[in-house]
Amino acid sequence: MLRLGEFQQVFLRMFLCRVISDLRQKVDRGESLTREDLLPLSLCLLMDGAMSQKDRVKSAFDITRKVEGMNTEDKAKIEAMVFVMADKFLSRVEMEEIKEEIRMTKLGQMLVDLGKEEGREEGRGEEAQRYSRLIISLTDEGKEDMIIKVANDTKLREEMYREYQL
């Protein structure tokens, strides 16, 4: 006879397998899914099952990526919850292995876009510092007249960067 704890484990395994299977079938048939349909995906790492945690995460991201017609913000929230859970339960190696799955989701695209914007901001900040150092160098040498020329001529500015090793 099954004890309550064993029954819960068996039930959760069956529920998890069923959730992922049912969602895959619905997506493959082109059925529209709601946030409520996808919500159990965010809990998939808390449940025990025959499928590895990494495979559950990959399946969850694969399903969310294929869902069409769903509110983009809701989809991103589900993906974010799956990502947070994955970050808590998967090893660094496993996270590295599912990186491509994440990259192909709306959440992944948002993270890539954020990284690009941060990179541009960092680049602008570095360029501003470089430009400031050039202006200070020109001022220190009494070449204030060059500041306006450098500001208006990109080629000259690059030459001055090389000359001043900036």
Accessible surface in RSA format (square Angstrom, percent):
REM  Atomic radii and reference values for relative SASA: ProtOr
REM  Chains: A
REM  Algorithm: Lee & Richards
REM  Probe-radius: 1.40
REM  Slices: 20
REM RES _ NUM      All-atoms   Total-Side   Main-Chain    Non-polar    All polar
REM                ABS   REL    ABS   REL    ABS   REL    ABS   REL    ABS   REL
RES MET A   1   233.24 120.8 149.77  99.1  83.47 198.7 129.72 110.3 103.52 137.1
RES LEU A   2   101.74  56.7  80.22  57.4  21.51  54.1  80.33  56.4  21.41  57.6
RES ARG A   3   169.95  71.4 164.25  83.7   5.69  13.6  74.10 101.3  95.85  58.1
RES LEU A   4   129.24  72.0 118.05  84.5  11.19  28.1 121.79  85.5   7.44  20.0
RES GLY A   5    41.17  50.8   0.00   N/A  41.17  50.8  33.86  92.9   7.30  16.4
RES GLU A   6    69.93  40.1  66.20  50.1   3.73   8.9  32.69  63.2  37.24  30.4
RES PHE A   7   109.12  54.6 109.12  67.6   0.00   0.0 109.12  66.2   0.00   0.0
RES GLN A   8    92.66  51.8  91.38  66.8   1.27   3.0  25.01  53.2  67.65  51.3
RES GLN A   9    82.72  46.3  82.61  60.4   0.12   0.3  28.39  60.4  54.33  41.2
RES VAL A  10    60.25  39.6  59.68  54.0   0.58   1.4  60.23  52.3   0.02   0.1
RES PHE A  11   105.49  52.8 103.84  64.3   1.64   4.3 105.41  63.9   0.08   0.2
RES LEU A  12    62.30  34.7  62.30  44.6   0.00   0.0  62.30  43.8   0.00   0.0
RES ARG A  13   105.92  44.5 105.69  53.9   0.23   0.5  23.78  32.5  82.14  49.8
RES MET A  14   121.99  63.2 113.64  75.2   8.36  19.9  97.87  83.2  24.13  32.0
RES PHE A  15    77.22  38.6  71.55  44.3   5.67  14.8  76.81  46.6   0.41   1.2
RES LEU A  16     2.63   1.5   2.63   1.9   0.00   0.0   2.63   1.8   0.00   0.0
RES CYS A  17    59.15  44.7  52.91  59.0   6.24  14.7  29.23  74.1  29.92  32.3
RES ARG A  18   152.62  64.1 149.92  76.4   2.70   6.4  51.02  69.7 101.60  61.6
RES VAL A  19    17.52  11.5  13.93  12.6   3.59   8.7  17.52  15.2   0.00   0.0
RES ILE A  20     5.03   2.9   5.03   3.7   0.00   0.0   5.03   3.6   0.00   0.0
RES SER A  21    42.89  36.2  36.93  49.3   5.95  13.7  26.21  55.8  16.68  23.4
RES ASP A  22    43.66  30.6  42.09  41.9   1.57   3.7  15.23  35.8  28.44  28.4
RES LEU A  23     7.67   4.3   7.67   5.5   0.00   0.0   7.67   5.4   0.00   0.0
RES ARG A  24    81.86  34.4  80.79  41.2   1.07   2.5  37.53  51.3  44.33  26.9
RES GLN A  25    90.78  50.8  88.97  65.0   1.82   4.3  27.59  58.7  63.19  47.9
RES LYS A  26    64.13  31.3  64.13  39.4   0.00   0.0  25.22  22.7  38.91  41.4
RES VAL A  27    19.22  12.6   6.98   6.3  12.24  29.5   8.76   7.6  10.46  28.4
RES ASP A  28   112.22  78.6  74.52  74.2  37.70  89.1  32.11  75.6  80.11  79.9
RES ARG A  29   147.62  62.0 111.33  56.8  36.29  86.4  71.63  97.9  76.00  46.1
RES GLY A  30    65.00  80.2   0.00   N/A  65.00  80.2  33.72  92.5  31.28  70.1
RES GLU A  31    75.92  43.6  61.12  46.2  14.80  35.2  35.64  68.9  40.28  32.9
RES SER A  32    91.78  77.6  69.85  93.2  21.93  50.5  34.40  73.3  57.38  80.4
RES LEU A  33     7.31   4.1   0.99   0.7   6.32  15.9   1.10   0.8   6.20  16.7
RES THR A  34    70.70  50.3  66.81  67.7   3.89   9.3  66.90  89.9   3.80   5.7
RES ARG A  35   104.09  43.7 100.75  51.4   3.34   8.0  13.97  19.1  90.13  54.6
RES GLU A  36   111.67  64.1  99.43  75.2  12.24  29.1  61.35 118.7  50.32  41.1
RES ASP A  37    45.30  31.7  35.60  35.4   9.70  22.9   7.03  16.5  38.27  38.2
RES LEU A  38     0.00   0.0   0.00   0.0   0.00   0.0   0.00   0.0   0.00   0.0
RES LEU A  39    78.75  43.9  78.75  56.3   0.00   0.0  78.75  55.3   0.00   0.0
RES PRO A  40    30.33  22.1  28.39  25.9   1.94   7.1  29.46  24.3   0.87   5.4
RES LEU A  41     0.80   0.4   0.18   0.1   0.62   1.6   0.34   0.2   0.46   1.2
RES SER A  42     7.23   6.1   5.49   7.3   1.74   4.0   2.57   5.5   4.66   6.5
RES LEU A  43    83.29  46.4  83.29  59.6   0.00   0.0  83.29  58.5   0.00   0.0
RES CYS A  44     1.30   1.0   1.30   1.5   0.00   0.0   0.25   0.6   1.05   1.1
RES LEU A  45     5.02   2.8   0.76   0.5   4.26  10.7   0.76   0.5   4.26  11.5
RES LEU A  46   103.40  57.6  71.35  51.0  32.05  80.6  74.09  52.0  29.31  78.9
RES MET A  47    15.03   7.8  12.06   8.0   2.96   7.1  12.74  10.8   2.29   3.0
RES ASP A  48    58.62  41.1  51.40  51.2   7.22  17.1  17.21  40.5  41.41  41.3
RES GLY A  49    15.14  18.7   0.00   N/A  15.14  18.7   0.32   0.9  14.82  33.2
RES ALA A  50   102.21  94.0  60.44  93.3  41.77  95.0  72.79 102.5  29.42  77.9
RES MET A  51    62.70  32.5  53.42  35.4   9.28  22.1  61.41  52.2   1.29   1.7
RES SER A  52    55.28  46.7  41.99  56.0  13.29  30.6  50.45 107.4   4.83   6.8
RES GLN A  53    56.39  31.5  52.39  38.3   4.00   9.5  13.66  29.1  42.73  32.4
RES LYS A  54    49.96  24.4  49.84  30.6   0.12   0.3  12.21  11.0  37.75  40.2
RES ASP A  55    61.82  43.3  61.00  60.7   0.83   2.0  12.11  28.5  49.72  49.6
RES ARG A  56    10.05   4.2  10.05   5.1   0.00   0.0   0.00   0.0  10.05   6.1
RES VAL A  57     0.00   0.0   0.00   0.0   0.00   0.0   0.00   0.0   0.00   0.0
RES LYS A  58    70.09  34.2  69.22  42.5   0.88   2.1  23.51  21.2  46.58  49.6
RES SER A  59     7.59   6.4   6.67   8.9   0.92   2.1   0.75   1.6   6.84   9.6
RES ALA A  60     0.15   0.1   0.00   0.0   0.15   0.3   0.15   0.2   0.00   0.0
RES PHE A  61     0.18   0.1   0.18   0.1   0.00   0.0   0.18   0.1   0.00   0.0
RES ASP A  62    19.32  13.5  19.32  19.2   0.00   0.0   8.32  19.6  10.99  11.0
RES ILE A  63     0.52   0.3   0.40   0.3   0.13   0.3   0.52   0.4   0.00   0.0
RES THR A  64     0.25   0.2   0.25   0.2   0.00   0.0   0.25   0.3   0.00   0.0
RES ARG A  65    74.67  31.4  54.90  28.0  19.77  47.1  22.82  31.2  51.85  31.4
RES LYS A  66    94.04  45.9  79.41  48.7  14.63  34.8  50.95  45.9  43.09  45.9
RES VAL A  67     5.42   3.6   0.57   0.5   4.85  11.7   3.45   3.0   1.97   5.4
RES GLU A  68   143.86  82.6 130.70  98.9  13.16  31.3  50.13  97.0  93.72  76.5
RES GLY A  69    85.99 106.0   0.00   N/A  85.99 106.0  41.43 113.7  44.56  99.8
RES MET A  70    22.41  11.6   4.69   3.1  17.71  42.2   9.68   8.2  12.73  16.9
RES ASN A  71    89.21  61.5  70.31  67.9  18.91  45.5  27.68  66.6  61.53  59.5
RES THR A  72    72.79  51.8  67.99  68.9   4.80  11.4  35.28  47.4  37.51  56.7
RES GLU A  73   109.67  63.0 102.98  77.9   6.69  15.9  38.58  74.6  71.08  58.0
RES ASP A  74    31.44  22.0  31.44  31.3   0.00   0.0   0.00   0.0  31.44  31.4
RES LYS A  75    29.00  14.1  29.00  17.8   0.00   0.0   5.53   5.0  23.47  25.0
RES ALA A  76    10.28   9.4   9.16  14.1   1.12   2.5   9.51  13.4   0.77   2.0
RES LYS A  77   102.84  50.2  99.05  60.8   3.79   9.0  64.49  58.0  38.36  40.9
RES ILE A  78     0.78   0.4   0.78   0.6   0.00   0.0   0.78   0.6   0.00   0.0
RES GLU A  79     0.00   0.0   0.00   0.0   0.00   0.0   0.00   0.0   0.00   0.0
RES ALA A  80    34.51  31.7  33.88  52.3   0.62   1.4  34.47  48.5   0.03   0.1
RES MET A  81    74.04  38.3  72.06  47.7   1.98   4.7  36.59  31.1  37.46  49.6
RES VAL A  82     1.33   0.9   0.66   0.6   0.67   1.6   1.33   1.2   0.00   0.0
RES PHE A  83    58.22  29.1  58.22  36.1   0.00   0.0  58.22  35.3   0.00   0.0
RES VAL A  84    81.90  53.9  80.46  72.8   1.45   3.5  81.74  71.0   0.16   0.4
RES MET A  85    37.15  19.2  37.15  24.6   0.00   0.0  12.35  10.5  24.80  32.9
RES ALA A  86     0.00   0.0   0.00   0.0   0.00   0.0   0.00   0.0   0.00   0.0
RES ASP A  87    86.46  60.6  70.63  70.3  15.83  37.4   2.97   7.0  83.49  83.3
RES LYS A  88   158.49  77.3 125.75  77.2  32.74  78.0  71.36  64.2  87.14  92.8
RES PHE A  89    88.23  44.1  64.55  40.0  23.68  61.6  68.40  41.5  19.83  56.7
RES LEU A  90    13.09   7.3   0.25   0.2  12.83  32.3   1.16   0.8  11.92  32.1
RES SER A  91    57.55  48.6  43.13  57.6  14.41  33.2  51.02 108.6   6.53   9.1
RES ARG A  92   212.02  89.0 198.32 101.1  13.69  32.6  82.09 112.2 129.92  78.7
RES VAL A  93   100.99  66.5  97.97  88.7   3.02   7.3 100.69  87.5   0.30   0.8
RES GLU A  94    55.09  31.6  55.09  41.7   0.00   0.0  13.45  26.0  41.64  34.0
RES MET A  95    31.18  16.1  27.36  18.1   3.82   9.1  27.68  23.5   3.50   4.6
RES GLU A  96   100.26  57.6  89.72  67.9  10.54  25.1  44.34  85.8  55.92  45.7
RES GLU A  97    90.10  51.7  63.40  48.0  26.70  63.6  40.73  78.8  49.37  40.3
RES ILE A  98     0.00   0.0   0.00   0.0   0.00   0.0   0.00   0.0   0.00   0.0
RES LYS A  99    93.93  45.8  93.17  57.2   0.76   1.8  56.80  51.1  37.13  39.5
RES GLU A 100    93.82  53.9  92.10  69.7   1.71   4.1  52.64 101.8  41.18  33.6
RES GLU A 101    33.15  19.0  33.11  25.0   0.04   0.1   3.39   6.5  29.76  24.3
RES ILE A 102    14.17   8.1  14.17  10.6   0.00   0.0  14.17  10.2   0.00   0.0
RES ARG A 103   107.63  45.2 100.11  51.0   7.52  17.9  40.24  55.0  67.39  40.8
RES MET A 104    84.90  44.0  61.32  40.6  23.58  56.1  38.92  33.1  45.97  60.9
RES THR A 105     2.71   1.9   0.00   0.0   2.71   6.5   1.67   2.2   1.03   1.6
RES LYS A 106    85.47  41.7  77.02  47.3   8.46  20.1  32.21  29.0  53.26  56.7
RES LEU A 107    17.52   9.8  17.52  12.5   0.00   0.0  17.52  12.3   0.00   0.0
RES GLY A 108     2.03   2.5   0.00   N/A   2.03   2.5   1.74   4.8   0.29   0.6
RES GLN A 109    78.04  43.6  78.04  57.0   0.00   0.0  30.92  65.8  47.11  35.7
RES MET A 110    93.13  48.2  86.02  56.9   7.12  16.9  83.24  70.8   9.89  13.1
RES LEU A 111    79.10  44.0  70.80  50.6   8.30  20.9  71.39  50.1   7.71  20.7
RES VAL A 112    53.87  35.4  46.20  41.8   7.67  18.5  52.78  45.9   1.09   3.0
RES ASP A 113    68.30  47.8  64.89  64.6   3.41   8.1  28.47  67.0  39.83  39.7
RES LEU A 114    97.65  54.4  92.83  66.4   4.82  12.1  97.13  68.2   0.52   1.4
RES GLY A 115    38.89  48.0   0.00   N/A  38.89  48.0  29.55  81.1   9.34  20.9
RES LYS A 116   115.70  56.4 105.15  64.5  10.56  25.1  66.98  60.3  48.72  51.9
RES GLU A 117    60.37  34.7  60.37  45.7   0.00   0.0  32.64  63.1  27.73  22.6
RES GLU A 118    96.50  55.4  92.27  69.8   4.23  10.1  34.06  65.9  62.44  51.0
RES GLY A 119    41.60  51.3   0.00   N/A  41.60  51.3  32.21  88.4   9.39  21.0
RES ARG A 120   124.75  52.4 115.57  58.9   9.18  21.9  60.54  82.7  64.21  38.9
RES GLU A 121    93.67  53.8  85.21  64.5   8.47  20.2  26.43  51.1  67.24  54.9
RES GLU A 122   116.51  66.9 104.27  78.9  12.24  29.1  39.12  75.7  77.40  63.2
RES GLY A 123    33.24  41.0   0.00   N/A  33.24  41.0  28.68  78.7   4.56  10.2
RES ARG A 124   131.82  55.3 122.79  62.6   9.02  21.5  76.88 105.1  54.93  33.3
RES GLY A 125    34.83  42.9   0.00   N/A  34.83  42.9  33.53  92.0   1.29   2.9
RES GLU A 126   100.93  57.9  95.81  72.5   5.12  12.2  38.56  74.6  62.37  50.9
RES GLU A 127    70.41  40.4  68.08  51.5   2.33   5.5  48.88  94.5  21.54  17.6
RES ALA A 128    56.03  51.5  48.09  74.2   7.94  18.1  54.95  77.4   1.07   2.8
RES GLN A 129   111.23  62.2 107.70  78.7   3.53   8.4  30.19  64.3  81.04  61.5
RES ARG A 130    61.45  25.8  61.45  31.3   0.00   0.0  16.80  23.0  44.65  27.1
RES TYR A 131    59.85  27.9  59.85  34.1   0.00   0.0  51.92  39.0   7.93   9.8
RES SER A 132    55.21  46.7  52.75  70.4   2.46   5.7  24.93  53.1  30.28  42.4
RES ARG A 133   113.60  47.7 111.70  56.9   1.89   4.5  56.80  77.6  56.79  34.4
RES LEU A 134     0.00   0.0   0.00   0.0   0.00   0.0   0.00   0.0   0.00   0.0
RES ILE A 135    49.36  28.1  49.36  36.8   0.00   0.0  49.36  35.5   0.00   0.0
RES ILE A 136   102.33  58.2 100.84  75.1   1.49   3.6 102.33  73.7   0.00   0.0
RES SER A 137    27.43  23.2  23.29  31.1   4.14   9.5   7.71  16.4  19.72  27.6
RES LEU A 138     0.18   0.1   0.18   0.1   0.00   0.0   0.18   0.1   0.00   0.0
RES THR A 139    60.35  42.9  52.61  53.3   7.74  18.5  47.50  63.8  12.85  19.4
RES ASP A 140   115.90  81.2  77.93  77.6  37.97  89.8  29.55  69.5  86.35  86.1
RES GLU A 141    97.57  56.0  67.35  51.0  30.22  72.0  37.39  72.3  60.18  49.1
RES GLY A 142    52.44  64.7   0.00   N/A  52.44  64.7  25.67  70.4  26.77  60.0
RES LYS A 143    72.64  35.4  72.05  44.2   0.60   1.4  45.02  40.5  27.62  29.4
RES GLU A 144    91.55  52.6  85.44  64.6   6.11  14.5  50.64  97.9  40.91  33.4
RES ASP A 145    95.35  66.8  78.74  78.4  16.61  39.3  49.50 116.5  45.85  45.7
RES MET A 146    37.22  19.3  37.22  24.6   0.00   0.0  21.92  18.6  15.30  20.3
RES ILE A 147    37.73  21.5  37.32  27.8   0.41   1.0  37.56  27.0   0.17   0.5
RES ILE A 148   121.02  68.9 120.00  89.4   1.02   2.5 121.02  87.1   0.00   0.0
RES LYS A 149   112.27  54.8 106.28  65.2   6.00  14.3  69.92  62.9  42.35  45.1
RES VAL A 150     0.52   0.3   0.52   0.5   0.00   0.0   0.52   0.4   0.00   0.0
RES ALA A 151    50.15  46.1  28.26  43.6  21.89  49.8  28.92  40.7  21.23  56.2
RES ASN A 152   122.62  84.6  85.75  82.9  36.87  88.8  30.31  73.0  92.31  89.2
RES ASP A 153    62.98  44.1  59.24  59.0   3.74   8.9  17.77  41.8  45.21  45.1
RES THR A 154    86.31  61.4  81.80  82.9   4.51  10.7  54.02  72.6  32.29  48.8
RES LYS A 155   154.42  75.3 147.37  90.4   7.04  16.8  95.27  85.7  59.15  63.0
RES LEU A 156    38.20  21.3  36.44  26.1   1.75   4.4  37.63  26.4   0.57   1.5
RES ARG A 157    43.55  18.3  43.55  22.2   0.00   0.0   2.36   3.2  41.19  25.0
RES GLU A 158    61.47  35.3  61.43  46.5   0.04   0.1  27.22  52.7  34.25  28.0
RES GLU A 159    77.43  44.5  72.76  55.0   4.67  11.1  23.98  46.4  53.45  43.6
RES MET A 160    10.69   5.5  10.69   7.1   0.00   0.0   3.93   3.3   6.76   9.0
RES TYR A 161     0.06   0.0   0.06   0.0   0.00   0.0   0.06   0.0   0.00   0.0
RES ARG A 162   158.11  66.4 140.31  71.5  17.80  42.4  78.92 107.9  79.19  48.0
RES GLU A 163   112.84  64.8  80.33  60.8  32.51  77.4  43.55  84.2  69.28  56.6
RES TYR A 164    40.17  18.8  21.33  12.1  18.84  49.0  26.07  19.6  14.10  17.4
RES GLN A 165   165.46  92.5 132.07  96.5  33.39  79.5  42.88  91.3 122.58  93.0
RES LEU A 166    52.77  29.4  20.19  14.4  32.58  81.9  38.12  26.8  14.66  39.4
END  Absolute sums over single chains surface
CHAIN  1 A    10863.2       9257.4       1605.8       5971.6       4891.6
END  Absolute sums over all chains
TOTAL         10863.2       9257.4       1605.8       5971.6       4891.6
